[in-house]
């Protein structure tokens, strides 16, 4: 399974999520993967500051406007939960607890 998070460096709610996502990643261990996508960024410095200030310790991809449209991102953070076959099995928008991240990713 994979947890994919889309976030924007200017999003206040997004700034509260890295610790939840990092903890979920550690608790999931090798049972699932975590990937995040930086969206709606103006320059690389914004993304770097978010990663540094949030102590992000999971992969961060640089998203484009086309990615935002393709994945129908209308608000941040947006999370997708993929099964082991890569199919979307759920989604969430807004703040999500660590427990919810783990449960939604595994089940």
Phi and psi in radians as a Rosetta constraint file:
Dihedral C 1 N 2 CA 2 C 2 CIRCULARHARMONIC -2.371 0.35
Dihedral N 2 CA 2 C 2 N 3 CIRCULARHARMONIC 2.369 0.35
Dihedral C 2 N 3 CA 3 C 3 CIRCULARHARMONIC -1.800 0.35
Dihedral N 3 CA 3 C 3 N 4 CIRCULARHARMONIC 2.124 0.35
Dihedral C 3 N 4 CA 4 C 4 CIRCULARHARMONIC -2.022 0.35
Dihedral N 4 CA 4 C 4 N 5 CIRCULARHARMONIC 2.144 0.35
Dihedral C 4 N 5 CA 5 C 5 CIRCULARHARMONIC -1.968 0.35
Dihedral N 5 CA 5 C 5 N 6 CIRCULARHARMONIC 2.298 0.35
Dihedral C 5 N 6 CA 6 C 6 CIRCULARHARMONIC -1.857 0.35
Dihedral N 6 CA 6 C 6 N 7 CIRCULARHARMONIC 2.240 0.35
Dihedral C 6 N 7 CA 7 C 7 CIRCULARHARMONIC -2.471 0.35
Dihedral N 7 CA 7 C 7 N 8 CIRCULARHARMONIC 2.859 0.35
Dihedral C 7 N 8 CA 8 C 8 CIRCULARHARMONIC -2.154 0.35
Dihedral N 8 CA 8 C 8 N 9 CIRCULARHARMONIC 2.443 0.35
Dihedral C 8 N 9 CA 9 C 9 CIRCULARHARMONIC -1.113 0.35
Dihedral N 9 CA 9 C 9 N 10 CIRCULARHARMONIC -0.378 0.35
Dihedral C 9 N 10 CA 10 C 10 CIRCULARHARMONIC -1.600 0.35
Dihedral N 10 CA 10 C 10 N 11 CIRCULARHARMONIC -0.068 0.35
Dihedral C 10 N 11 CA 11 C 11 CIRCULARHARMONIC -1.388 0.35
Dihedral N 11 CA 11 C 11 N 12 CIRCULARHARMONIC 2.064 0.35
Dihedral C 11 N 12 CA 12 C 12 CIRCULARHARMONIC -1.101 0.35
Dihedral N 12 CA 12 C 12 N 13 CIRCULARHARMONIC -0.748 0.35
Dihedral C 12 N 13 CA 13 C 13 CIRCULARHARMONIC -1.128 0.35
Dihedral N 13 CA 13 C 13 N 14 CIRCULARHARMONIC -0.684 0.35
Dihedral C 13 N 14 CA 14 C 14 CIRCULARHARMONIC -1.035 0.35
Dihedral N 14 CA 14 C 14 N 15 CIRCULARHARMONIC -0.614 0.35
Dihedral C 14 N 15 CA 15 C 15 CIRCULARHARMONIC -1.168 0.35
Dihedral N 15 CA 15 C 15 N 16 CIRCULARHARMONIC -0.304 0.35
Dihedral C 15 N 16 CA 16 C 16 CIRCULARHARMONIC -1.599 0.35
Dihedral N 16 CA 16 C 16 N 17 CIRCULARHARMONIC -0.076 0.35
Dihedral C 16 N 17 CA 17 C 17 CIRCULARHARMONIC -1.585 0.35
Dihedral N 17 CA 17 C 17 N 18 CIRCULARHARMONIC -0.502 0.35
Dihedral C 17 N 18 CA 18 C 18 CIRCULARHARMONIC -0.937 0.35
Dihedral N 18 CA 18 C 18 N 19 CIRCULARHARMONIC -0.689 0.35
Dihedral C 18 N 19 CA 19 C 19 CIRCULARHARMONIC -1.163 0.35
Dihedral N 19 CA 19 C 19 N 20 CIRCULARHARMONIC -0.654 0.35
Dihedral C 19 N 20 CA 20 C 20 CIRCULARHARMONIC -1.132 0.35
Dihedral N 20 CA 20 C 20 N 21 CIRCULARHARMONIC -0.783 0.35
Dihedral C 20 N 21 CA 21 C 21 CIRCULARHARMONIC -1.165 0.35
Dihedral N 21 CA 21 C 21 N 22 CIRCULARHARMONIC -0.735 0.35
Dihedral C 21 N 22 CA 22 C 22 CIRCULARHARMONIC -1.080 0.35
Dihedral N 22 CA 22 C 22 N 23 CIRCULARHARMONIC -0.776 0.35
Dihedral C 22 N 23 CA 23 C 23 CIRCULARHARMONIC -1.121 0.35
Dihedral N 23 CA 23 C 23 N 24 CIRCULARHARMONIC -0.749 0.35
Dihedral C 23 N 24 CA 24 C 24 CIRCULARHARMONIC -1.038 0.35
Dihedral N 24 CA 24 C 24 N 25 CIRCULARHARMONIC -0.737 0.35
Dihedral C 24 N 25 CA 25 C 25 CIRCULARHARMONIC -1.054 0.35
Dihedral N 25 CA 25 C 25 N 26 CIRCULARHARMONIC -0.799 0.35
Dihedral C 25 N 26 CA 26 C 26 CIRCULARHARMONIC -1.117 0.35
Dihedral N 26 CA 26 C 26 N 27 CIRCULARHARMONIC -0.732 0.35
Dihedral C 26 N 27 CA 27 C 27 CIRCULARHARMONIC -1.251 0.35
Dihedral N 27 CA 27 C 27 N 28 CIRCULARHARMONIC -0.536 0.35
Dihedral C 27 N 28 CA 28 C 28 CIRCULARHARMONIC -1.260 0.35
Dihedral N 28 CA 28 C 28 N 29 CIRCULARHARMONIC -0.483 0.35
Dihedral C 28 N 29 CA 29 C 29 CIRCULARHARMONIC 0.990 0.35
Dihedral N 29 CA 29 C 29 N 30 CIRCULARHARMONIC -2.361 0.35
Dihedral C 29 N 30 CA 30 C 30 CIRCULARHARMONIC -1.484 0.35
Dihedral N 30 CA 30 C 30 N 31 CIRCULARHARMONIC 0.095 0.35
Dihedral C 30 N 31 CA 31 C 31 CIRCULARHARMONIC -1.367 0.35
Dihedral N 31 CA 31 C 31 N 32 CIRCULARHARMONIC -0.258 0.35
Dihedral C 31 N 32 CA 32 C 32 CIRCULARHARMONIC -2.788 0.35
Dihedral N 32 CA 32 C 32 N 33 CIRCULARHARMONIC 2.867 0.35
Dihedral C 32 N 33 CA 33 C 33 CIRCULARHARMONIC -2.008 0.35
Dihedral N 33 CA 33 C 33 N 34 CIRCULARHARMONIC 2.674 0.35
Dihedral C 33 N 34 CA 34 C 34 CIRCULARHARMONIC -2.161 0.35
Dihedral N 34 CA 34 C 34 N 35 CIRCULARHARMONIC 2.291 0.35
Dihedral C 34 N 35 CA 35 C 35 CIRCULARHARMONIC -2.396 0.35
Dihedral N 35 CA 35 C 35 N 36 CIRCULARHARMONIC 2.472 0.35
Dihedral C 35 N 36 CA 36 C 36 CIRCULARHARMONIC -2.162 0.35
Dihedral N 36 CA 36 C 36 N 37 CIRCULARHARMONIC 2.709 0.35
Dihedral C 36 N 37 CA 37 C 37 CIRCULARHARMONIC -2.201 0.35
Dihedral N 37 CA 37 C 37 N 38 CIRCULARHARMONIC 2.054 0.35
Dihedral C 37 N 38 CA 38 C 38 CIRCULARHARMONIC -1.342 0.35
Dihedral N 38 CA 38 C 38 N 39 CIRCULARHARMONIC 2.148 0.35
Dihedral C 38 N 39 CA 39 C 39 CIRCULARHARMONIC -2.129 0.35
Dihedral N 39 CA 39 C 39 N 40 CIRCULARHARMONIC 2.827 0.35
Dihedral C 39 N 40 CA 40 C 40 CIRCULARHARMONIC 0.908 0.35
Dihedral N 40 CA 40 C 40 N 41 CIRCULARHARMONIC 0.729 0.35
Dihedral C 40 N 41 CA 41 C 41 CIRCULARHARMONIC -1.798 0.35
Dihedral N 41 CA 41 C 41 N 42 CIRCULARHARMONIC 2.591 0.35
Dihedral C 41 N 42 CA 42 C 42 CIRCULARHARMONIC -1.680 0.35
Dihedral N 42 CA 42 C 42 N 43 CIRCULARHARMONIC -0.583 0.35
Dihedral C 42 N 43 CA 43 C 43 CIRCULARHARMONIC -2.627 0.35
Dihedral N 43 CA 43 C 43 N 44 CIRCULARHARMONIC 2.766 0.35
Dihedral C 43 N 44 CA 44 C 44 CIRCULARHARMONIC -1.066 0.35
Dihedral N 44 CA 44 C 44 N 45 CIRCULARHARMONIC -0.527 0.35
Dihedral C 44 N 45 CA 45 C 45 CIRCULARHARMONIC -1.029 0.35
Dihedral N 45 CA 45 C 45 N 46 CIRCULARHARMONIC -0.636 0.35
Dihedral C 45 N 46 CA 46 C 46 CIRCULARHARMONIC -1.085 0.35
Dihedral N 46 CA 46 C 46 N 47 CIRCULARHARMONIC -0.777 0.35
Dihedral C 46 N 47 CA 47 C 47 CIRCULARHARMONIC -1.160 0.35
Dihedral N 47 CA 47 C 47 N 48 CIRCULARHARMONIC -0.784 0.35
Dihedral C 47 N 48 CA 48 C 48 CIRCULARHARMONIC -1.060 0.35
Dihedral N 48 CA 48 C 48 N 49 CIRCULARHARMONIC -0.713 0.35
Dihedral C 48 N 49 CA 49 C 49 CIRCULARHARMONIC -1.149 0.35
Dihedral N 49 CA 49 C 49 N 50 CIRCULARHARMONIC -0.730 0.35
Dihedral C 49 N 50 CA 50 C 50 CIRCULARHARMONIC -1.055 0.35
Dihedral N 50 CA 50 C 50 N 51 CIRCULARHARMONIC -0.807 0.35
Dihedral C 50 N 51 CA 51 C 51 CIRCULARHARMONIC -1.105 0.35
Dihedral N 51 CA 51 C 51 N 52 CIRCULARHARMONIC -0.788 0.35
Dihedral C 51 N 52 CA 52 C 52 CIRCULARHARMONIC -1.164 0.35
Dihedral N 52 CA 52 C 52 N 53 CIRCULARHARMONIC -0.898 0.35
Dihedral C 52 N 53 CA 53 C 53 CIRCULARHARMONIC -1.178 0.35
Dihedral N 53 CA 53 C 53 N 54 CIRCULARHARMONIC -0.530 0.35
Dihedral C 53 N 54 CA 54 C 54 CIRCULARHARMONIC -1.602 0.35
Dihedral N 54 CA 54 C 54 N 55 CIRCULARHARMONIC 0.018 0.35
Dihedral C 54 N 55 CA 55 C 55 CIRCULARHARMONIC 0.897 0.35
Dihedral N 55 CA 55 C 55 N 56 CIRCULARHARMONIC 0.794 0.35
Dihedral C 55 N 56 CA 56 C 56 CIRCULARHARMONIC -1.181 0.35
Dihedral N 56 CA 56 C 56 N 57 CIRCULARHARMONIC 2.171 0.35
Dihedral C 56 N 57 CA 57 C 57 CIRCULARHARMONIC -2.148 0.35
Dihedral N 57 CA 57 C 57 N 58 CIRCULARHARMONIC 0.489 0.35
Dihedral C 57 N 58 CA 58 C 58 CIRCULARHARMONIC -2.262 0.35
Dihedral N 58 CA 58 C 58 N 59 CIRCULARHARMONIC 2.841 0.35
Dihedral C 58 N 59 CA 59 C 59 CIRCULARHARMONIC -1.049 0.35
Dihedral N 59 CA 59 C 59 N 60 CIRCULARHARMONIC 2.419 0.35
Dihedral C 59 N 60 CA 60 C 60 CIRCULARHARMONIC -2.148 0.35
Dihedral N 60 CA 60 C 60 N 61 CIRCULARHARMONIC 2.131 0.35
Dihedral C 60 N 61 CA 61 C 61 CIRCULARHARMONIC -1.767 0.35
Dihedral N 61 CA 61 C 61 N 62 CIRCULARHARMONIC 2.616 0.35
Dihedral C 61 N 62 CA 62 C 62 CIRCULARHARMONIC -1.607 0.35
Dihedral N 62 CA 62 C 62 N 63 CIRCULARHARMONIC 1.957 0.35
Dihedral C 62 N 63 CA 63 C 63 CIRCULARHARMONIC -1.468 0.35
Dihedral N 63 CA 63 C 63 N 64 CIRCULARHARMONIC 2.804 0.35
Dihedral C 63 N 64 CA 64 C 64 CIRCULARHARMONIC -2.053 0.35
Dihedral N 64 CA 64 C 64 N 65 CIRCULARHARMONIC 3.002 0.35
Dihedral C 64 N 65 CA 65 C 65 CIRCULARHARMONIC -1.056 0.35
Dihedral N 65 CA 65 C 65 N 66 CIRCULARHARMONIC -0.627 0.35
Dihedral C 65 N 66 CA 66 C 66 CIRCULARHARMONIC -1.109 0.35
Dihedral N 66 CA 66 C 66 N 67 CIRCULARHARMONIC -0.672 0.35
Dihedral C 66 N 67 CA 67 C 67 CIRCULARHARMONIC -1.126 0.35
Dihedral N 67 CA 67 C 67 N 68 CIRCULARHARMONIC -0.733 0.35
Dihedral C 67 N 68 CA 68 C 68 CIRCULARHARMONIC -1.038 0.35
Dihedral N 68 CA 68 C 68 N 69 CIRCULARHARMONIC -0.749 0.35
Dihedral C 68 N 69 CA 69 C 69 CIRCULARHARMONIC -1.210 0.35
Dihedral N 69 CA 69 C 69 N 70 CIRCULARHARMONIC -0.784 0.35
Dihedral C 69 N 70 CA 70 C 70 CIRCULARHARMONIC -1.032 0.35
Dihedral N 70 CA 70 C 70 N 71 CIRCULARHARMONIC -0.701 0.35
Dihedral C 70 N 71 CA 71 C 71 CIRCULARHARMONIC -1.646 0.35
Dihedral N 71 CA 71 C 71 N 72 CIRCULARHARMONIC 0.127 0.35
Dihedral C 71 N 72 CA 72 C 72 CIRCULARHARMONIC 0.941 0.35
Dihedral N 72 CA 72 C 72 N 73 CIRCULARHARMONIC 0.857 0.35
Dihedral C 72 N 73 CA 73 C 73 CIRCULARHARMONIC -1.439 0.35
Dihedral N 73 CA 73 C 73 N 74 CIRCULARHARMONIC 2.004 0.35
Dihedral C 73 N 74 CA 74 C 74 CIRCULARHARMONIC -1.950 0.35
Dihedral N 74 CA 74 C 74 N 75 CIRCULARHARMONIC -0.227 0.35
Dihedral C 74 N 75 CA 75 C 75 CIRCULARHARMONIC -2.711 0.35
Dihedral N 75 CA 75 C 75 N 76 CIRCULARHARMONIC 2.810 0.35
Dihedral C 75 N 76 CA 76 C 76 CIRCULARHARMONIC -2.155 0.35
Dihedral N 76 CA 76 C 76 N 77 CIRCULARHARMONIC 2.592 0.35
Dihedral C 76 N 77 CA 77 C 77 CIRCULARHARMONIC -1.286 0.35
Dihedral N 77 CA 77 C 77 N 78 CIRCULARHARMONIC 2.641 0.35
Dihedral C 77 N 78 CA 78 C 78 CIRCULARHARMONIC -2.096 0.35
Dihedral N 78 CA 78 C 78 N 79 CIRCULARHARMONIC 2.296 0.35
Dihedral C 78 N 79 CA 79 C 79 CIRCULARHARMONIC -2.104 0.35
Dihedral N 79 CA 79 C 79 N 80 CIRCULARHARMONIC 2.430 0.35
Dihedral C 79 N 80 CA 80 C 80 CIRCULARHARMONIC -2.068 0.35
Dihedral N 80 CA 80 C 80 N 81 CIRCULARHARMONIC 2.430 0.35
Dihedral C 80 N 81 CA 81 C 81 CIRCULARHARMONIC -1.968 0.35
Dihedral N 81 CA 81 C 81 N 82 CIRCULARHARMONIC 2.040 0.35
Dihedral C 81 N 82 CA 82 C 82 CIRCULARHARMONIC -1.876 0.35
Dihedral N 82 CA 82 C 82 N 83 CIRCULARHARMONIC 2.498 0.35
Dihedral C 82 N 83 CA 83 C 83 CIRCULARHARMONIC -1.428 0.35
Dihedral N 83 CA 83 C 83 N 84 CIRCULARHARMONIC -3.114 0.35
Dihedral C 83 N 84 CA 84 C 84 CIRCULARHARMONIC -1.181 0.35
Dihedral N 84 CA 84 C 84 N 85 CIRCULARHARMONIC -0.220 0.35
Dihedral C 84 N 85 CA 85 C 85 CIRCULARHARMONIC -1.670 0.35
Dihedral N 85 CA 85 C 85 N 86 CIRCULARHARMONIC 0.011 0.35
Dihedral C 85 N 86 CA 86 C 86 CIRCULARHARMONIC 1.495 0.35
Dihedral N 86 CA 86 C 86 N 87 CIRCULARHARMONIC 0.171 0.35
Dihedral C 86 N 87 CA 87 C 87 CIRCULARHARMONIC -1.530 0.35
Dihedral N 87 CA 87 C 87 N 88 CIRCULARHARMONIC 2.460 0.35
Dihedral C 87 N 88 CA 88 C 88 CIRCULARHARMONIC -1.231 0.35
Dihedral N 88 CA 88 C 88 N 89 CIRCULARHARMONIC 2.119 0.35
Dihedral C 88 N 89 CA 89 C 89 CIRCULARHARMONIC -1.911 0.35
Dihedral N 89 CA 89 C 89 N 90 CIRCULARHARMONIC -0.106 0.35
Dihedral C 89 N 90 CA 90 C 90 CIRCULARHARMONIC -3.130 0.35
Dihedral N 90 CA 90 C 90 N 91 CIRCULARHARMONIC 2.906 0.35
Dihedral C 90 N 91 CA 91 C 91 CIRCULARHARMONIC -2.612 0.35
Dihedral N 91 CA 91 C 91 N 92 CIRCULARHARMONIC 2.755 0.35
Dihedral C 91 N 92 CA 92 C 92 CIRCULARHARMONIC -2.557 0.35
Dihedral N 92 CA 92 C 92 N 93 CIRCULARHARMONIC 2.580 0.35
Dihedral C 92 N 93 CA 93 C 93 CIRCULARHARMONIC -2.178 0.35
Dihedral N 93 CA 93 C 93 N 94 CIRCULARHARMONIC 2.319 0.35
Dihedral C 93 N 94 CA 94 C 94 CIRCULARHARMONIC 1.727 0.35
Dihedral N 94 CA 94 C 94 N 95 CIRCULARHARMONIC -2.993 0.35
Dihedral C 94 N 95 CA 95 C 95 CIRCULARHARMONIC -1.080 0.35
Dihedral N 95 CA 95 C 95 N 96 CIRCULARHARMONIC 2.394 0.35
Dihedral C 95 N 96 CA 96 C 96 CIRCULARHARMONIC -2.394 0.35
Dihedral N 96 CA 96 C 96 N 97 CIRCULARHARMONIC 2.351 0.35
Dihedral C 96 N 97 CA 97 C 97 CIRCULARHARMONIC -1.281 0.35
Dihedral N 97 CA 97 C 97 N 98 CIRCULARHARMONIC 2.843 0.35
Dihedral C 97 N 98 CA 98 C 98 CIRCULARHARMONIC -1.046 0.35
Dihedral N 98 CA 98 C 98 N 99 CIRCULARHARMONIC -0.780 0.35
Dihedral C 98 N 99 CA 99 C 99 CIRCULARHARMONIC -1.035 0.35
Dihedral N 99 CA 99 C 99 N 100 CIRCULARHARMONIC -0.760 0.35
Dihedral C 99 N 100 CA 100 C 100 CIRCULARHARMONIC -1.123 0.35
Dihedral N 100 CA 100 C 100 N 101 CIRCULARHARMONIC -0.679 0.35
Dihedral C 100 N 101 CA 101 C 101 CIRCULARHARMONIC -1.052 0.35
Dihedral N 101 CA 101 C 101 N 102 CIRCULARHARMONIC -0.791 0.35
Dihedral C 101 N 102 CA 102 C 102 CIRCULARHARMONIC -1.156 0.35
Dihedral N 102 CA 102 C 102 N 103 CIRCULARHARMONIC -0.850 0.35
Dihedral C 102 N 103 CA 103 C 103 CIRCULARHARMONIC -1.077 0.35
Dihedral N 103 CA 103 C 103 N 104 CIRCULARHARMONIC -0.814 0.35
Dihedral C 103 N 104 CA 104 C 104 CIRCULARHARMONIC -1.186 0.35
Dihedral N 104 CA 104 C 104 N 105 CIRCULARHARMONIC -0.556 0.35
Dihedral C 104 N 105 CA 105 C 105 CIRCULARHARMONIC -1.282 0.35
Dihedral N 105 CA 105 C 105 N 106 CIRCULARHARMONIC -0.731 0.35
Dihedral C 105 N 106 CA 106 C 106 CIRCULARHARMONIC -1.509 0.35
Dihedral N 106 CA 106 C 106 N 107 CIRCULARHARMONIC -0.488 0.35
